Amino acid sequence: MIDNAKNWFAALSQRERILVAIAGLLLAGLVGYYGIARPMFGAMTAAEEGYVEAVERQARIETKVAALSQPVDGQVAKFSGAIDAFVSQSAGETGIAVASVTPQSGNRVNMVVESAKPTALFGWLARIEREGVAIESLSVNPAGAGTVSATLTLRLH
């Protein structure tokens, strides 16, 4: 069969040989793109998406584990001191950029968060809820670059 192909190619004129060679190069390029490069790119994209989903799933599982490890009797560990100082300090320790903290009364405070990663903000809110601070109202808006801004009202349990 190879001999037949060689004889066929040898019988072609110079112009036909060039055209057949160009067609062969184009065919090799198409096979390379659709048979090798594109499937590899698709596999890499699928792997990246799977990784992101796995990280998010791990964060959800860790949150559930933390909730399950709370005391069974339902008691919360309360802090001592002013609520505005407590939320300012704990937000700063978490890496949340706080624009303002305005006390409303002895046990309630309004708070504006300039920017925070959503996972950090909601993790911090879950932590302060375990420490006896309830969330009365919460408004979260995208702030760009994967961060959010928030306006919230907190009060003691």
N, C-alpha and C positions, 0 to 999 in steps of 0.2 A: 504494500500500500504506500509506503514511503517512497519507493522507487517510482510509482505512478505519479505521485505529487511532484517529485523532482523533475521527472520528464515533462510534466505539464508546465511547470514553472520555467524550465529551460526552453520550451517551445514558444514562450511569450516574447513579444517584442520588448525593447527597452522601456518604452512608455508604459506598457501594461505591467511590467515588473515593478516599476515605481508606484503605480496606482495600487497594486496588490500589497506592496510593502506598507504604504500609507494606511490602507484599510486594516492591515494586521496591527499596526501601532494603535490605531483608534480602538480596535476591538480589545487589545491588551489594556488600554487606558480605562475603558468601560468596565471590564472585568475587575481591574484593580480597585476602582472607585466603589462600584456596587457590590463587589464580592468580598472586599477586604476592609477598606477604609470606613465606609458607612456603617457596616455592622459593628466594627470596633468602637466607633464614636457612640453608637446607640447603647452598647454595653457599658461604656464608661458613664454615660448620662444616667442609665438605670442604676448603676452602682452608687453614684452620688445621691440620687433620690432615696435609695434604700438606706444610706447612711444617715441622711437628715431625718428620715422617719424613725430610725432606731434611736437616735439621740433624743427626739421628742418623746418617744415611748418610754425611754429610760427616765426622763424627767417626770413624766406622769406617774410611773411606778414608784419613784423615790418620794413623790408627794403623798401617794397613798400609804406607803410604808410609814412615813412620818405621822400621818393622821392616825394610823392604826396603833402606833406606839404611844399615843397619848393615854393618860390615866383612864381607867375604866369607869371610875365614879363620876366622871364628867367635870371634875374640878379643874379650873385653870390656874396657872401660876400667875398671880398678879404682881405687878411692879409697884414700887413705892415712889412717890414724887409726882410732879406735875406732868400731865399728859403731853403738853406741847414740848417740853424738854425731852421726854421719852421718845416721841415719834421723830423729832428732829435728829436726836443722837442715833437712834437705830437706823433711820433712813440713810444718814451719812455713813454709817459703818457698812451698810449694804452697797453703797456706791450710787445712791439715787440722788440726783441733783434737785434739791428742794428750793423753790423760788420763795415761798412764804409759808409761815405757820401762824395762823391767827386764832388765839383762844376765844371761844364764845362764852364759855362758862367754866366752872370748876372741873367739869367732866366731859367737855366737848371742845373740838378744835376743827377749824377749816385748814386745809392744806393744799398747796399748789405745787405740783411736781413739774419741773421744766423738761427734763428728759431722763428716761430710764429704759433699759432693756425690758421688754415685757416679762420675760421669765424672772428677772430680778425683782420687778415691781410686785408681781403677783405672789412670788415666793415670800417677799417681805410682808405683804398683807396677810398671808396665811400665818406667818410667824407671830405677828403682833396680835392676831386674833387668838392664838393659843395662849398669849400672855395677858388676855383680858381686855383687849381693845376691839370694839365692834365697829364695823363699817356701816354708817348710815346711808351715805350716798357716794357714788363713784361715777366719774365721767372720764373716759379714756379716749384720746385722739392720737392718730399717727403724727409723729414729729419728724420723720425722715431718717434716713440712714439706719433703719431697723430699730428705731427707738419710738417711744410714745410719750405723750404728756398727759397729765391727769390732774383732775380737780376732785378732792374727796373731803368728806366730813367724817370724822372719827369720834367715838365716845367710849367711855368706860362702861363695862358690863354692869 
